[in-house]
Amino acid sequence: MKELLTSTVILVILTAASTAQAASIYAGKSTAAAVCSQCHGIRGTSADAPFPPLAGRDEEYLEMALKQYRDKTRVSDIMNNIAGSLTDRDINNIASYYSRLKIR
Amino acid sequence: MKKAIIKLNRSILLGVSSFILSISCVQASSDIHKLYEDNCASCHGSDHGGYLAPALNSETLKGRSPTALRTLIMTGSFETLMPPFFGRLGDKDIRSLVKHLQSTPKLDNPPWTIEDMKASLKVYVKDESKLPAKPTYQIDSMDDLIGVAARGKYGRGSGSKAVFINSKTHKIVGEIETGTAAHIIDFDPANERWAYVKTDTAEIFKVDLYSMKAVRSIKTGYNGPGMGVSRDGKYVMAGSFVPHNAVILNANLEPLKVIELEGVDPDGKMVSSDSGMIIGTPYADIFAIALENAGQVWVVDLKEGFPITKIKNVGRHLHDAFLTHKGQKLMIASYDDSVVIAIDLKDRKIIKKLKAGCVPHVGGGAAVKIDGRTLGFGTNFGTCENNTVVSVWDLDKMELVKQIPVSGGTESPAAHANAPYVAVDIITKDRRARTIQLIDKKSFKVVKTLDVGGHAYFPEYSADGKFLYVSAGYAGDEVVVYDSHSLKKVASVQMESPAGIFSRGRVKYMTRGLSPDEME
């Protein structure tokens, strides 16, 4: 009985977690690795690189910036192109992933 | 008369303007070559002939769209070391670089003479007697040191360094900035305080491991990773891809003799050759050097005049090798004919050529004692009949024992007498590149695949065999440490684009996998 209770509790927690964030962080990780990390790194960028690090940045800010780049309300040759290929969901995932990473 | 003056004036004007034009052209083309040297050459070769990265010249880039090349330079290339130059180079520079690359043929080897080398010697610590008498940091044994060659994102800059880690605490104990990408770290077998670091632009740094300072450096060429240290620690030898030569240095990095690398290849053609691996051996006072393109192995005796014995017809495209049998035998891989060749360094003869694997790249090699036999584990870049394998052969009999299927091409095996698995890095350019595979020494089967992240390569065990270090290179930017038995991740060490990992323990067991207690 106790076991059943425990596993139910775990199940509930897991479900809650996955609907809230878990799945998107995982997807964000692979999108970040494939799309962003080449320039922005994962936990940090090269000291010699002109690109801002994304790890640990505010989630809402990241989301807003990416959407502005996509809509071309913020202008950058490279970022307009790259963000242009991202869906709303990709952007949420990426922002969610990077904002939760600890900075190097 | 007036007319004549006008004519004269005109011709002076023409002369002057063409003179100015030619100056500005020379200026522009030397500027652009400097741009190439400063940003591209450490990977693509100072002669435009390719090195770690493809050759960039009028032949190889013929017909390529300049726009596509410009984009590639700006954004970099995923799954490779090519970084994005957006923001580092201006649009104008990138455009002129593309133009320059598409119009420049592969250059003749630029000379780098013994005089150039001597002039490049830098002394950072004048009085070595004032260096500390023991390590200035906590470490049980210097064998616990692990050196990592960090490339730096751009193959140069502040991220390019040799990083030394205490493999018991997994903490960084020292860093040596190398300017350009560090590639090889060799430890002095005779004196634990010294190590040598070689960069992709062929500088060698002599490092005092007690104080973690570079004491000297010298530029031995333009490009090339080849380096070895003699068993008595008295000599260092370095070889280059550009130009085609090798140099013997004393332990103060003073060049003693330069050797031109050329010879008749197995197909009867006289060729000038890149330098492949260079190795010192505990067996004798010699260096062995592979001539990549000439397919020869040269044995250099470390005595008056440095006489050379040339072993010819070894194979087509030799690259790396490892030692066995107390350092008397050399196992060298030949890419183009997919054989591993055993060479006896005593008789200086080929013992046997063994068909093993496909495009074998044995890396630092691994030799493992299993049930009374000593077996070599060889990694392979290439694919054999739809299969990628790790080749295992009997090092005494030179007979193939097994081709173990693995999930992709591999370039470096790690083994340790006290660790149950042989680790190999999967380099196939897709998600598999993030992984390494662990082969059980008993069953010869892959028992585990670890997702390390980044481009995972160059596994290495700590000297006690308790930990497995792996570089998560490219965008991974960390070295990941696993417990060698449980394979659980125990630590991560951050650095920019880590590549080769070198345990000081190697000087004890010579080849990874052999017992550290008795030289075999």
Interface residues (C-beta under 8 A of the other chain):
Chain A: A33 A34 S37 Q38 C39 G41 I42 R43 G44 T45 S46 A47 D48 A49 P50 F51 I78 R104
Chain B: M74 T75 G76 F78 P83 P84 F86 G87 R88 G152 K153 Y154 R156 G157 S158 G159 G453 A475 G476 D477 E478 Q494 E496
